[in-house]
């Protein structure tokens, strides 16, 4: 042991001086090199200055870490810190002499302070919480400090410290408002620091830490210095709640251990391992109000974490087919809801880099996941059922695999996916698509009914369908493809309208406002759809947070040009009007698709047709020629001009200037298929 004495003020002064010198040198370097460039003078002799500046900064950080470390290890039992004068410390071996070693030593010292807090009885106004907060505020963003801090605490110490700090939030003990605020801030620092640590650790270590953290929360390690009677599930719930800053291996480890413990409890007929002993100590004050439906349920929390970590979600759900079957189709989520598993399915099956790496695997997750959800007894839009909370995630899966959705409705696919969740098929325009998810009509109907009850999901799906329809004639298409495309999209539009609606024409009842909303949205440009989402989403609602579509549907009902009647005979007429209204907006997008494919009459050099006879649906080029208005230009029109443009577009589409006979056939095909799907 070597006794070392240092002066605190001298060390801090040296650290500050080095930092100031670095700033001054960097400023002078920037000025000199800038002036040199202006004067076309060489500044090559200054090339190494940035390296020296960085070296000065590291030295300054080293001294700052060292003085904070020395002060902390010299604090007394009440957390009081010596802020001036000479202090001493003992070194066993060599004094830390590199920045990484110094930051590691500081992290270990902060962990010792945390362990002291975690193993002590509750003390109102505990000054050590403020000391911990101070150090986490200064060094909370440092990777080495956090890695050492949480490695030293270990999973059980991390949970125990979280609980000890949480006791000062004020739900379990009577504390002042300022003490509660300090505790909440410190909890946030710990959570953020753990996330940074997981990113710094090696993947295997992070994964094991995540696994051990979940296991340690069960409170069964009687030899742990942090042991107390009962579990620490509340601490686990908080640390994993919205753990977006943690690494994927950490989340994967937590998910795998959570499943292991859950299945073991199921097999033994034991109660949920995720309840916690006694009332909540702090969690209710640490979560968003919009998350209360799932933030007290650890499986739901971890599913949400998988949703924000696509790599972990894919690894977890693709490792064993039974995982999708169980977590999507069987687990009860008694204290949570289905938003987490929906998010996990979404991230695992739609994340671009993973889809590119394993198209079959991701498609399989999508197919089996949606089918498992749709077959749950508690899934749906009826009172007492759930699923709407995950509507935006489910919509994104359908949006990603739009080709499968269209193929299913176009070909009336009724069989479940079973052991063949992926397949290959040819689109109506002859494209061969492989490794696509298989969706039955029944699965789609159930999922779409839920999607239609969330305002943002409804608008997102409408936007995606509009875009797909506008791109439905790829390069190489010909006139014969137009009617086939109309067949497929007529089936799809009718199928979606029927699924989103409340049952269609049934016993002389046709008040299907949700289906009407789907059709009304079809005629609105993308900018207006975005505006409706902003208008009808509750104030402060972030993307991904569900909101009921009722107000939006009511608005569209009031705006609708046609309304539903109350007799079956009249309803049949209204059904035809619905099909016509759906086709009108589809025809506009089909004309644009035909324009992109060069299939319109005015694009045929042999016909010598021009668009100069139209006013609203065309744009005159600088050379005096006319072309069809683009979707982007259409969006910029005012309402009156847009109505006029719609009439001209339909006129163009059905004449020899546009798609001519193909458009007439498309009209018949679309309406027939729409009405078959919308019974």
NORFENWO-V573523 format. One record per backbone hydrogen bond with DSSP energy under -0.5 kcal/mol. NH is the residue of the N-H (numbers start at 1). CO is the residue of the C=O. If there is no record, write none. Layout:
nh=NH co=CO
nh=NH co=CO
This chain:
nh=2 co=91
nh=4 co=2
nh=4 co=89
nh=6 co=87
nh=8 co=6
nh=8 co=85
nh=11 co=7
nh=12 co=8
nh=13 co=9
nh=14 co=10
nh=15 co=11
nh=16 co=12
nh=17 co=13
nh=18 co=14
nh=19 co=15
nh=20 co=16
nh=21 co=17
nh=22 co=18
nh=23 co=19
nh=24 co=20
nh=25 co=21
nh=26 co=22
nh=27 co=23
nh=28 co=24
nh=29 co=25
nh=30 co=26
nh=31 co=27
nh=32 co=28
nh=33 co=29
nh=34 co=30
nh=35 co=31
nh=36 co=32
nh=37 co=33
nh=38 co=34
nh=39 co=35
nh=40 co=37
nh=41 co=36
nh=46 co=43
nh=47 co=44
nh=49 co=46
nh=52 co=48
nh=53 co=49
nh=54 co=50
nh=55 co=51
nh=56 co=52
nh=57 co=53
nh=58 co=54
nh=59 co=55
nh=60 co=56
nh=61 co=57
nh=62 co=58
nh=63 co=59
nh=64 co=60
nh=65 co=61
nh=66 co=62
nh=67 co=63
nh=68 co=64
nh=69 co=65
nh=70 co=66
nh=71 co=67
nh=72 co=68
nh=73 co=69
nh=74 co=70
nh=74 co=71
nh=75 co=72
nh=76 co=80
nh=79 co=76
nh=83 co=81
nh=87 co=6
nh=89 co=4
nh=91 co=2
nh=92 co=90
nh=93 co=91
nh=102 co=98
nh=103 co=99
nh=104 co=100
nh=105 co=101
nh=106 co=102
nh=107 co=103
nh=108 co=104
nh=109 co=105
nh=110 co=106
nh=111 co=107
nh=112 co=108
nh=113 co=109
nh=114 co=110
nh=115 co=111
nh=116 co=112
nh=117 co=113
nh=118 co=114
nh=119 co=115
nh=120 co=117
nh=126 co=123
nh=129 co=126
nh=130 co=126
nh=131 co=127
nh=132 co=128
nh=133 co=129
nh=134 co=130
nh=135 co=131
nh=136 co=132
nh=137 co=133
nh=138 co=134
nh=139 co=135
nh=140 co=136
nh=142 co=139
nh=143 co=141
nh=146 co=142
nh=147 co=143
nh=148 co=144
nh=149 co=145
nh=150 co=146
nh=151 co=147
nh=152 co=148
nh=153 co=149
nh=154 co=150
nh=157 co=153
nh=158 co=154
nh=159 co=155
nh=160 co=156
nh=161 co=157
nh=162 co=158
nh=163 co=159
nh=164 co=160
nh=165 co=161
nh=166 co=162
nh=167 co=163
nh=168 co=165
nh=169 co=166
nh=170 co=167
nh=171 co=281
nh=172 co=281
nh=175 co=173
nh=180 co=176
nh=181 co=177
nh=182 co=178
nh=183 co=179
nh=184 co=180
nh=185 co=181
nh=186 co=182
nh=187 co=183
nh=188 co=184
nh=189 co=185
nh=190 co=186
nh=191 co=187
nh=192 co=188
nh=193 co=189
nh=194 co=190
nh=195 co=191
nh=196 co=192
nh=197 co=193
nh=198 co=194
nh=199 co=195
nh=200 co=196
nh=201 co=197
nh=206 co=202
nh=207 co=203
nh=208 co=204
nh=209 co=205
nh=210 co=206
nh=211 co=207
nh=212 co=208
nh=213 co=209
nh=214 co=210
nh=215 co=211
nh=216 co=212
nh=217 co=213
nh=218 co=215
nh=219 co=216
nh=222 co=220
nh=224 co=221
nh=227 co=224
nh=232 co=217
nh=236 co=232
nh=237 co=233
nh=238 co=234
nh=239 co=235
nh=240 co=236
nh=241 co=237
nh=243 co=240
nh=244 co=242
nh=246 co=243
nh=251 co=247
nh=252 co=248
nh=253 co=249
nh=254 co=250
nh=255 co=251
nh=256 co=252
nh=257 co=253
nh=258 co=254
nh=259 co=255
nh=260 co=256
nh=261 co=257
nh=262 co=258
nh=263 co=259
nh=264 co=260
nh=265 co=261
nh=266 co=262
nh=267 co=263
nh=268 co=264
nh=269 co=265
nh=269 co=266
nh=270 co=265
nh=275 co=272
nh=285 co=282
nh=286 co=283
nh=287 co=283
nh=291 co=288
nh=292 co=289
nh=294 co=291
nh=295 co=291
nh=297 co=294
nh=298 co=296
nh=301 co=297
nh=302 co=298
nh=303 co=299
nh=304 co=300
nh=305 co=301
nh=306 co=302
nh=307 co=303
nh=308 co=304
nh=309 co=306
nh=313 co=309
nh=314 co=310
nh=315 co=311
nh=316 co=312
nh=317 co=313
nh=318 co=314
nh=319 co=315
nh=323 co=320
nh=324 co=320
nh=325 co=321
nh=326 co=322
nh=327 co=323
nh=328 co=324
nh=329 co=324
nh=329 co=325
nh=330 co=326
nh=331 co=326
nh=336 co=333
nh=342 co=338
nh=343 co=339
nh=344 co=340
nh=345 co=341
nh=346 co=342
nh=347 co=343
nh=348 co=344
nh=349 co=345
nh=350 co=346
nh=351 co=347
nh=354 co=351
nh=355 co=351
nh=356 co=352
nh=357 co=353
nh=358 co=354
nh=362 co=358
nh=363 co=359
nh=364 co=360
nh=365 co=361
nh=366 co=362
nh=367 co=363
nh=368 co=364
nh=369 co=365
nh=370 co=366
nh=371 co=367
nh=372 co=368
nh=373 co=369
nh=374 co=370
nh=375 co=371
nh=376 co=373
nh=379 co=376
nh=380 co=386
nh=385 co=382
nh=386 co=378
nh=390 co=387
nh=391 co=388
nh=394 co=390
nh=395 co=391
nh=396 co=392
nh=397 co=393
nh=398 co=394
nh=399 co=395
nh=400 co=396
nh=401 co=397
nh=402 co=399
nh=404 co=401
nh=405 co=401
nh=406 co=402
nh=407 co=403
nh=408 co=404
nh=409 co=405
nh=410 co=406
nh=411 co=407
nh=412 co=409
nh=413 co=408
nh=414 co=412
nh=420 co=417
nh=423 co=436
nh=425 co=433
nh=427 co=431
nh=430 co=427
nh=433 co=425
nh=433 co=431
nh=436 co=423
nh=438 co=421
nh=439 co=437
nh=441 co=413
nh=444 co=440
nh=445 co=441
nh=446 co=442
nh=447 co=443
nh=448 co=444
nh=449 co=445
nh=450 co=446
nh=451 co=447
nh=452 co=448
nh=453 co=450
nh=454 co=451
nh=455 co=453
nh=455 co=547
nh=458 co=454
nh=459 co=455
nh=460 co=456
nh=461 co=457
nh=462 co=458
nh=463 co=459
nh=464 co=460
nh=465 co=461
nh=466 co=462
nh=467 co=463
nh=468 co=464
nh=469 co=465
nh=470 co=466
nh=471 co=467
nh=471 co=468
nh=472 co=469
nh=474 co=472
nh=477 co=474
nh=481 co=478
nh=482 co=478
nh=482 co=479
nh=483 co=479
nh=484 co=480
nh=485 co=481
nh=486 co=482
nh=487 co=483
nh=488 co=484
nh=489 co=485
nh=490 co=486
nh=491 co=487
nh=492 co=488
nh=493 co=489
nh=494 co=490
nh=495 co=491
nh=496 co=492
nh=497 co=493
nh=498 co=494
nh=499 co=495
nh=500 co=496
nh=501 co=497
nh=503 co=498
nh=506 co=504
nh=506 co=509
nh=509 co=506
nh=510 co=508
nh=510 co=565
nh=513 co=511
nh=516 co=512
nh=517 co=513
nh=518 co=514
nh=519 co=515
nh=520 co=516
nh=521 co=517
nh=522 co=518
nh=523 co=519
nh=523 co=520
nh=524 co=521
nh=529 co=525
nh=530 co=526
nh=531 co=527
nh=532 co=528
nh=533 co=529
nh=534 co=530
nh=535 co=531
nh=536 co=532
nh=537 co=533
nh=541 co=538
nh=545 co=542
nh=546 co=544
nh=549 co=453
nh=553 co=549
nh=554 co=550
nh=555 co=551
nh=556 co=552
nh=557 co=553
nh=558 co=554
nh=559 co=555
nh=560 co=556
nh=571 co=567
nh=572 co=568
nh=573 co=569
nh=574 co=570
nh=575 co=571
nh=576 co=572
nh=577 co=573
nh=578 co=574
nh=579 co=575
nh=580 co=576
nh=581 co=577
nh=582 co=578
nh=583 co=579
nh=584 co=580
nh=585 co=581
nh=586 co=582
nh=587 co=583
nh=588 co=584
nh=589 co=585
nh=590 co=586
nh=591 co=587
nh=592 co=588
nh=593 co=589
nh=594 co=590
nh=595 co=591
nh=596 co=592
nh=597 co=593
nh=598 co=594
nh=598 co=595
nh=599 co=594
nh=601 co=658
nh=602 co=657
nh=603 co=600
nh=604 co=601
nh=605 co=603
nh=607 co=604
nh=608 co=604
nh=614 co=611
nh=619 co=627
nh=621 co=619
nh=621 co=625
nh=624 co=621
nh=627 co=619
nh=629 co=617
nh=634 co=630
nh=635 co=631
nh=636 co=632
nh=636 co=633
nh=637 co=634
nh=642 co=638
nh=643 co=639
nh=644 co=640
nh=645 co=641
nh=646 co=642
nh=647 co=643
nh=648 co=644
nh=649 co=645
nh=650 co=646
nh=651 co=647
nh=652 co=648
nh=653 co=649
nh=654 co=650
nh=655 co=651
nh=655 co=652
nh=658 co=652
nh=658 co=655
nh=659 co=653
nh=660 co=653
nh=660 co=655
nh=662 co=659
nh=663 co=660
nh=664 co=660
nh=665 co=661
nh=666 co=662
nh=667 co=663
nh=668 co=664
nh=669 co=665
nh=670 co=666
nh=671 co=667
nh=672 co=668
nh=673 co=669
nh=674 co=670
nh=675 co=671
nh=676 co=672
nh=677 co=673
nh=678 co=674
nh=679 co=677
